[in-house]
């Protein structure tokens, strides 16, 4: 089972409410140095994930989930726009 570090990027400005999170496999010296360099860049450790999956499969799973949520949000916005356009053009 691998243990991955979750590192959150520093906020770009005061309106950046959800800075990106990077997942790093720190089971080897290269990963540990990567964590150290990100901390020096202002990233903050926000958690750990233990998983039997390889890092690439873990990331694909997160990306698929986020893509699904994004598509659902876009669909809702499209429906809202249709309703608003119908109200503006009776």
N, CA, C and O atoms as CSV, one atom per row, in Angstrom:
chain,resi,resn,atom,element,x,y,z
A,1,UNK,N,N,0.847,-1.165,0.000
A,1,UNK,CA,C,0.000,0.000,0.000
A,1,UNK,C,C,0.897,1.234,0.000
A,1,UNK,O,O,1.818,1.339,0.810
A,2,UNK,N,N,0.626,2.157,-0.904
A,2,UNK,CA,C,1.410,3.382,-1.011
A,2,UNK,C,C,0.758,4.498,-0.206
A,2,UNK,O,O,-0.459,4.530,-0.019
A,3,UNK,N,N,1.592,5.400,0.258
A,3,UNK,CA,C,1.107,6.561,0.998
A,3,UNK,C,C,1.491,7.795,0.199
A,3,UNK,O,O,2.666,8.029,-0.084
A,4,UNK,N,N,0.476,8.586,-0.164
A,4,UNK,CA,C,0.687,9.765,-0.995
A,4,UNK,C,C,0.457,11.029,-0.188
A,4,UNK,O,O,-0.457,11.094,0.634
A,5,UNK,N,N,1.288,12.031,-0.424
A,5,UNK,CA,C,1.140,13.324,0.239
A,5,UNK,C,C,0.239,14.217,-0.607
A,5,UNK,O,O,0.361,14.247,-1.831
A,6,UNK,N,N,-0.665,14.943,0.047
A,6,UNK,CA,C,-1.510,15.929,-0.616
A,6,UNK,C,C,-0.977,17.310,-0.265
A,6,UNK,O,O,-0.918,17.681,0.908
A,7,UNK,N,N,-0.593,18.065,-1.278
A,7,UNK,CA,C,-0.013,19.390,-1.076
A,7,UNK,C,C,-0.885,20.432,-1.770
A,7,UNK,O,O,-1.201,20.293,-2.952
A,8,UNK,N,N,-1.277,21.482,-1.032
A,8,UNK,CA,C,-2.129,22.525,-1.597
A,8,UNK,C,C,-1.283,23.722,-1.989
A,8,UNK,O,O,-0.446,24.194,-1.219
A,9,UNK,N,N,-1.518,24.203,-3.207
A,9,UNK,CA,C,-0.782,25.346,-3.733
A,9,UNK,C,C,-1.154,26.601,-2.966
A,9,UNK,O,O,-2.255,26.694,-2.423
A,10,UNK,N,N,-0.244,27.569,-2.917
A,10,UNK,CA,C,-0.599,28.836,-2.288
A,10,UNK,C,C,-1.653,29.560,-3.124
A,10,UNK,O,O,-1.675,29.435,-4.348
A,11,UNK,N,N,-2.517,30.310,-2.463
A,11,UNK,CA,C,-3.557,31.065,-3.170
A,11,UNK,C,C,-2.898,32.121,-4.054
A,11,UNK,O,O,-1.932,32.768,-3.649
A,12,UNK,N,N,-3.429,32.289,-5.260
A,12,UNK,CA,C,-2.886,33.271,-6.194
A,12,UNK,C,C,-3.246,34.694,-5.767
A,12,UNK,O,O,-2.441,35.615,-5.906
A,13,UNK,N,N,-4.458,34.863,-5.249
A,13,UNK,CA,C,-4.918,36.151,-4.751
A,13,UNK,C,C,-6.038,35.909,-3.745
A,13,UNK,O,O,-6.349,34.760,-3.431
A,14,UNK,N,N,-6.645,36.977,-3.240
A,14,UNK,CA,C,-7.684,36.826,-2.217
A,14,UNK,C,C,-8.953,36.174,-2.755
A,14,UNK,O,O,-9.782,35.725,-1.963
A,15,UNK,N,N,-9.133,36.107,-4.062
A,15,UNK,CA,C,-10.310,35.485,-4.666
A,15,UNK,C,C,-10.092,34.016,-5.016
A,15,UNK,O,O,-11.005,33.353,-5.508
A,16,UNK,N,N,-8.908,33.515,-4.767
A,16,UNK,CA,C,-8.592,32.118,-5.064
A,16,UNK,C,C,-8.984,31.265,-3.856
A,16,UNK,O,O,-8.177,31.040,-2.955
A,17,UNK,N,N,-10.246,30.791,-3.850
A,17,UNK,CA,C,-10.772,30.059,-2.711
A,17,UNK,C,C,-10.422,28.578,-2.743
A,17,UNK,O,O,-10.516,27.905,-1.716
A,18,UNK,N,N,-10.029,28.063,-3.879
A,18,UNK,CA,C,-9.732,26.633,-3.985
A,18,UNK,C,C,-8.453,26.418,-4.782
A,18,UNK,O,O,-8.502,25.979,-5.931
A,19,UNK,N,N,-7.307,26.728,-4.175
A,19,UNK,CA,C,-6.048,26.474,-4.896
A,19,UNK,C,C,-5.893,24.981,-5.172
A,19,UNK,O,O,-6.409,24.145,-4.430
A,20,UNK,N,N,-5.187,24.662,-6.229
A,20,UNK,CA,C,-5.077,23.265,-6.644
A,20,UNK,C,C,-4.327,22.438,-5.615
A,20,UNK,O,O,-3.513,22.950,-4.847
A,21,UNK,N,N,-4.623,21.145,-5.619
A,21,UNK,CA,C,-3.965,20.192,-4.739
A,21,UNK,C,C,-3.179,19.213,-5.592
A,21,UNK,O,O,-3.687,18.676,-6.577
A,22,UNK,N,N,-1.934,18.988,-5.201
A,22,UNK,CA,C,-1.035,18.096,-5.920
A,22,UNK,C,C,-0.873,16.826,-5.092
A,22,UNK,O,O,-0.710,16.890,-3.873
A,23,UNK,N,N,-0.920,15.677,-5.754
A,23,UNK,CA,C,-0.712,14.389,-5.090
A,23,UNK,C,C,0.692,13.903,-5.439
A,23,UNK,O,O,1.056,13.824,-6.612
A,24,UNK,N,N,1.469,13.581,-4.418
A,24,UNK,CA,C,2.857,13.168,-4.644
A,24,UNK,C,C,3.124,11.841,-3.948
A,24,UNK,O,O,2.778,11.654,-2.782
A,25,UNK,N,N,3.737,10.934,-4.673
A,25,UNK,CA,C,4.178,9.672,-4.092
A,25,UNK,C,C,5.515,9.939,-3.408
A,25,UNK,O,O,6.541,10.095,-4.070
A,26,UNK,N,N,5.491,9.987,-2.092
A,26,UNK,CA,C,6.729,10.308,-1.392
A,26,UNK,C,C,7.377,9.073,-0.778
A,26,UNK,O,O,8.029,9.163,0.262
A,27,UNK,N,N,7.199,7.923,-1.418
A,27,UNK,CA,C,7.790,6.686,-0.922
A,27,UNK,C,C,9.258,6.532,-1.341
A,27,UNK,O,O,9.947,5.623,-0.881
A,28,UNK,N,N,9.722,7.419,-2.208
A,28,UNK,CA,C,11.113,7.350,-2.656
A,28,UNK,C,C,11.791,8.701,-2.400
A,28,UNK,O,O,11.110,9.701,-2.172
A,29,UNK,N,N,13.105,8.735,-2.436
A,29,UNK,CA,C,13.815,9.993,-2.182
A,29,UNK,C,C,13.430,11.122,-3.139
A,29,UNK,O,O,13.400,12.286,-2.738
A,30,UNK,N,N,13.138,10.795,-4.389
A,30,UNK,CA,C,12.758,11.828,-5.359
A,30,UNK,C,C,11.434,12.479,-4.934
A,30,UNK,O,O,11.301,13.702,-4.980
A,31,UNK,N,N,10.465,11.668,-4.525
A,31,UNK,CA,C,9.189,12.201,-4.075
A,31,UNK,C,C,9.333,13.048,-2.829
A,31,UNK,O,O,8.673,14.078,-2.694
A,32,UNK,N,N,10.197,12.617,-1.911
A,32,UNK,CA,C,10.428,13.388,-0.687
A,32,UNK,C,C,11.060,14.734,-1.001
A,32,UNK,O,O,10.707,15.744,-0.392
A,33,UNK,N,N,11.999,14.756,-1.955
A,33,UNK,CA,C,12.601,16.033,-2.365
A,33,UNK,C,C,11.560,16.920,-3.041
A,33,UNK,O,O,11.584,18.141,-2.881
A,34,UNK,N,N,10.645,16.309,-3.798
A,34,UNK,CA,C,9.575,17.081,-4.454
A,34,UNK,C,C,8.684,17.740,-3.409
A,34,UNK,O,O,8.306,18.902,-3.560
A,35,UNK,N,N,8.344,17.005,-2.345
A,35,UNK,CA,C,7.543,17.577,-1.263
A,35,UNK,C,C,8.291,18.748,-0.630
A,35,UNK,O,O,7.703,19.803,-0.391
A,36,UNK,N,N,9.574,18.568,-0.362
A,36,UNK,CA,C,10.380,19.638,0.229
A,36,UNK,C,C,10.410,20.875,-0.657
A,36,UNK,O,O,10.279,21.996,-0.168
A,37,UNK,N,N,10.584,20.672,-1.962
A,37,UNK,CA,C,10.648,21.831,-2.868
A,37,UNK,C,C,9.300,22.546,-2.947
A,37,UNK,O,O,9.256,23.772,-3.048
A,38,UNK,N,N,8.199,21.787,-2.903
A,38,UNK,CA,C,6.879,22.423,-2.923
A,38,UNK,C,C,6.635,23.220,-1.647
A,38,UNK,O,O,6.049,24.301,-1.697
A,39,UNK,N,N,7.075,22.703,-0.511
A,39,UNK,CA,C,6.943,23.448,0.746
A,39,UNK,C,C,7.726,24.757,0.642
A,39,UNK,O,O,7.252,25.801,1.090
A,40,UNK,N,N,8.911,24.704,0.058
A,40,UNK,CA,C,9.711,25.920,-0.126
A,40,UNK,C,C,9.035,26.911,-1.062
A,40,UNK,O,O,9.276,28.114,-0.965
A,41,UNK,N,N,8.178,26.413,-1.981
A,41,UNK,CA,C,7.441,27.288,-2.901
A,41,UNK,C,C,6.158,27.837,-2.277
A,41,UNK,O,O,5.467,28.645,-2.899
A,42,UNK,N,N,5.832,27.407,-1.058
A,42,UNK,CA,C,4.642,27.915,-0.385
A,42,UNK,C,C,3.489,26.938,-0.302
A,42,UNK,O,O,2.436,27.276,0.238
A,43,UNK,N,N,3.660,25.739,-0.823
A,43,UNK,CA,C,2.608,24.730,-0.725
A,43,UNK,C,C,2.488,24.272,0.728
A,43,UNK,O,O,3.457,24.307,1.486
A,44,UNK,N,N,1.277,23.843,1.103
A,44,UNK,CA,C,1.043,23.353,2.454
A,44,UNK,C,C,0.589,21.903,2.407
A,44,UNK,O,O,-0.234,21.540,1.567
A,45,UNK,N,N,1.119,21.064,3.306
A,45,UNK,CA,C,0.614,19.688,3.367
A,45,UNK,C,C,-0.802,19.700,3.940
A,45,UNK,O,O,-1.035,20.280,5.001
A,46,UNK,N,N,-1.742,19.069,3.251
A,46,UNK,CA,C,-3.136,19.062,3.708
A,46,UNK,C,C,-3.652,17.661,4.013
A,46,UNK,O,O,-4.801,17.508,4.429
A,47,UNK,N,N,-2.833,16.643,3.816
A,47,UNK,CA,C,-3.298,15.304,4.148
A,47,UNK,C,C,-2.492,14.216,3.478
A,47,UNK,O,O,-1.503,14.459,2.788
A,48,UNK,N,N,-2.965,12.998,3.715
A,48,UNK,CA,C,-2.338,11.813,3.177
A,48,UNK,C,C,-3.410,10.888,2.625
A,48,UNK,O,O,-4.544,10.881,3.104
A,49,UNK,N,N,-3.050,10.121,1.631
A,49,UNK,CA,C,-3.934,9.086,1.091
A,49,UNK,C,C,-3.133,7.789,1.078
A,49,UNK,O,O,-2.023,7.738,0.549
A,50,UNK,N,N,-3.699,6.757,1.659
A,50,UNK,CA,C,-3.107,5.428,1.551
A,50,UNK,C,C,-3.953,4.641,0.577
A,50,UNK,O,O,-5.169,4.533,0.736
A,51,UNK,N,N,-3.299,4.088,-0.441
A,51,UNK,CA,C,-4.036,3.380,-1.481
A,51,UNK,C,C,-3.164,2.304,-2.115
A,51,UNK,O,O,-1.952,2.480,-2.243
A,52,UNK,N,N,-3.773,1.196,-2.510
A,52,UNK,CA,C,-3.006,0.187,-3.239
A,52,UNK,C,C,-2.808,0.570,-4.704
A,52,UNK,O,O,-2.051,-0.083,-5.421
A,53,UNK,N,N,-3.489,1.628,-5.150
A,53,UNK,CA,C,-3.397,2.046,-6.551
A,53,UNK,C,C,-2.100,2.793,-6.825
A,53,UNK,O,O,-1.530,3.431,-5.939
A,54,UNK,N,N,-1.649,2.700,-8.064
A,54,UNK,CA,C,-0.518,3.508,-8.497
A,54,UNK,C,C,-0.992,4.956,-8.622
A,54,UNK,O,O,-2.184,5.220,-8.775
A,55,UNK,N,N,-0.051,5.876,-8.556
A,55,UNK,CA,C,-0.374,7.297,-8.588
A,55,UNK,C,C,-1.164,7.687,-9.836
A,55,UNK,O,O,-2.113,8.465,-9.747
A,56,UNK,N,N,-0.786,7.160,-10.986
A,56,UNK,CA,C,-1.473,7.529,-12.236
A,56,UNK,C,C,-2.941,7.094,-12.205
A,56,UNK,O,O,-3.809,7.836,-12.666
A,57,UNK,N,N,-3.230,5.915,-11.675
A,57,UNK,CA,C,-4.627,5.441,-11.592
A,57,UNK,C,C,-5.417,6.248,-10.574
A,57,UNK,O,O,-6.597,6.533,-10.777
A,58,UNK,N,N,-4.766,6.611,-9.487
A,58,UNK,CA,C,-5.420,7.413,-8.462
A,58,UNK,C,C,-5.811,8.779,-9.028
A,58,UNK,O,O,-6.925,9.256,-8.811
A,59,UNK,N,N,-4.886,9.399,-9.753
A,59,UNK,CA,C,-5.167,10.708,-10.360
A,59,UNK,C,C,-6.288,10.616,-11.389
A,59,UNK,O,O,-7.152,11.492,-11.440
A,60,UNK,N,N,-6.284,9.563,-12.211
A,60,UNK,CA,C,-7.350,9.401,-13.208
A,60,UNK,C,C,-8.712,9.297,-12.539
A,60,UNK,O,O,-9.692,9.852,-13.035
A,61,UNK,N,N,-8.778,8.592,-11.418
A,61,UNK,CA,C,-10.034,8.481,-10.692
A,61,UNK,C,C,-10.524,9.815,-10.184
A,61,UNK,O,O,-11.712,10.119,-10.294
A,62,UNK,N,N,-9.627,10.627,-9.623
A,62,UNK,CA,C,-10.007,11.954,-9.148
A,62,UNK,C,C,-10.443,12.838,-10.311
A,62,UNK,O,O,-11.432,13.563,-10.208
A,63,UNK,N,N,-9.703,12.778,-11.420
A,63,UNK,CA,C,-10.033,13.608,-12.576
A,63,UNK,C,C,-11.379,13.213,-13.170
A,63,UNK,O,O,-12.142,14.079,-13.599
A,64,UNK,N,N,-11.678,11.926,-13.200
A,64,UNK,CA,C,-12.966,11.477,-13.732
A,64,UNK,C,C,-14.095,11.987,-12.854
A,64,UNK,O,O,-15.124,12.427,-13.366
A,65,UNK,N,N,-13.919,11.935,-11.540
A,65,UNK,CA,C,-14.927,12.436,-10.622
A,65,UNK,C,C,-15.130,13.936,-10.808
A,65,UNK,O,O,-16.268,14.404,-10.850
A,66,UNK,N,N,-14.051,14.686,-10.917
A,66,UNK,CA,C,-14.154,16.136,-11.104
A,66,UNK,C,C,-14.800,16.469,-12.453
A,66,UNK,O,O,-15.602,17.399,-12.538
A,67,UNK,N,N,-14.464,15.734,-13.483
A,67,UNK,CA,C,-15.055,15.972,-14.805
A,67,UNK,C,C,-16.559,15.730,-14.758
A,67,UNK,O,O,-17.330,16.492,-15.341
A,68,UNK,N,N,-16.977,14.674,-14.068
A,68,UNK,CA,C,-18.399,14.373,-13.930
A,68,UNK,C,C,-19.118,15.503,-13.184
A,68,UNK,O,O,-20.198,15.926,-13.596
A,69,UNK,N,N,-18.533,15.986,-12.103
A,69,UNK,CA,C,-19.137,17.094,-11.350
A,69,UNK,C,C,-19.196,18.367,-12.200
A,69,UNK,O,O,-20.179,19.106,-12.144
A,70,UNK,N,N,-18.148,18.623,-12.984
A,70,UNK,CA,C,-18.106,19.795,-13.856
A,70,UNK,C,C,-19.205,19.711,-14.920
A,70,UNK,O,O,-19.903,20.693,-15.170
A,71,UNK,N,N,-19.355,18.558,-15.535
A,71,UNK,CA,C,-20.388,18.388,-16.566
A,71,UNK,C,C,-21.790,18.563,-15.978
A,71,UNK,O,O,-22.653,19.161,-16.621
A,72,UNK,N,N,-22.027,18.056,-14.777
A,72,UNK,CA,C,-23.324,18.246,-14.117
A,72,UNK,C,C,-23.574,19.718,-13.829
A,72,UNK,O,O,-24.688,20.204,-14.024
A,73,UNK,N,N,-22.560,20.430,-13.369
A,73,UNK,CA,C,-22.716,21.865,-13.092
A,73,UNK,C,C,-23.005,22.632,-14.377
A,73,UNK,O,O,-23.846,23.531,-14.375
A,74,UNK,N,N,-22.330,22.298,-15.472
A,74,UNK,CA,C,-22.574,22.959,-16.755
A,74,UNK,C,C,-23.996,22.704,-17.238
A,74,UNK,O,O,-24.646,23.598,-17.781
A,75,UNK,N,N,-24.468,21.498,-17.042
A,75,UNK,CA,C,-25.834,21.159,-17.440
A,75,UNK,C,C,-26.851,21.990,-16.648
A,75,UNK,O,O,-27.815,22.498,-17.222
A,76,UNK,N,N,-26.644,22.128,-15.356
A,76,UNK,CA,C,-27.541,22.938,-14.528
A,76,UNK,C,C,-27.522,24.395,-14.975
A,76,UNK,O,O,-28.569,25.038,-15.053
A,77,UNK,N,N,-26.331,24.918,-15.269
A,77,UNK,CA,C,-26.226,26.308,-15.718
A,77,UNK,C,C,-26.942,26.514,-17.051
A,77,UNK,O,O,-27.572,27.550,-17.264
A,78,UNK,N,N,-26.850,25.548,-17.932
A,78,UNK,CA,C,-27.543,25.652,-19.222
A,78,UNK,C,C,-29.051,25.729,-19.017
A,78,UNK,O,O,-29.731,26.517,-19.674
A,79,UNK,N,N,-29.570,24.917,-18.113
A,79,UNK,CA,C,-31.008,24.945,-17.833
A,79,UNK,C,C,-31.417,26.279,-17.221
A,79,UNK,O,O,-32.472,26.819,-17.552
A,80,UNK,N,N,-30.590,26.807,-16.335
A,80,UNK,CA,C,-30.884,28.109,-15.730
A,80,UNK,C,C,-30.888,29.199,-16.792
A,80,UNK,O,O,-31.755,30.073,-16.777
A,81,UNK,N,N,-29.925,29.158,-17.719
A,81,UNK,CA,C,-29.870,30.160,-18.794
A,81,UNK,C,C,-31.115,30.092,-19.672
A,81,UNK,O,O,-31.655,31.123,-20.071
A,82,UNK,N,N,-31.569,28.873,-19.972
A,82,UNK,CA,C,-32.782,28.727,-20.779
A,82,UNK,C,C,-33.981,29.358,-20.084
A,82,UNK,O,O,-34.768,30.063,-20.717
A,83,UNK,N,N,-34.122,29.110,-18.796
A,83,UNK,CA,C,-35.241,29.683,-18.045
A,83,UNK,C,C,-35.138,31.197,-18.020
A,83,UNK,O,O,-36.139,31.885,-18.218
A,84,UNK,N,N,-33.952,31.725,-17.780
A,84,UNK,CA,C,-33.778,33.175,-17.734
A,84,UNK,C,C,-34.038,33.817,-19.098
A,84,UNK,O,O,-34.628,34.895,-19.170
A,85,UNK,N,N,-33.605,33.168,-20.176
A,85,UNK,CA,C,-33.842,33.700,-21.514
A,85,UNK,C,C,-35.332,33.693,-21.852
A,85,UNK,O,O,-35.820,34.601,-22.525
A,86,UNK,N,N,-36.060,32.664,-21.385
A,86,UNK,CA,C,-37.508,32.626,-21.635
A,86,UNK,C,C,-38.219,33.735,-20.873
A,86,UNK,O,O,-39.195,34.295,-21.374
A,87,UNK,N,N,-37.756,34.061,-19.683
A,87,UNK,CA,C,-38.354,35.139,-18.902
A,87,UNK,C,C,-38.082,36.496,-19.533
A,87,UNK,O,O,-38.927,37.389,-19.473
A,88,UNK,N,N,-36.903,36.659,-20.139
A,88,UNK,CA,C,-36.543,37.929,-20.785
A,88,UNK,C,C,-37.282,38.121,-22.106
A,88,UNK,O,O,-37.526,39.255,-22.520
A,89,UNK,N,N,-37.638,37.029,-22.768
A,89,UNK,CA,C,-38.331,37.087,-24.063
A,89,UNK,C,C,-39.677,36.405,-23.970
A,89,UNK,O,O,-39.817,35.269,-24.422
A,90,UNK,N,N,-40.678,37.067,-23.394
A,90,UNK,CA,C,-42.003,36.411,-23.232
A,90,UNK,C,C,-42.710,36.146,-24.525
A,90,UNK,O,O,-43.816,35.607,-24.525
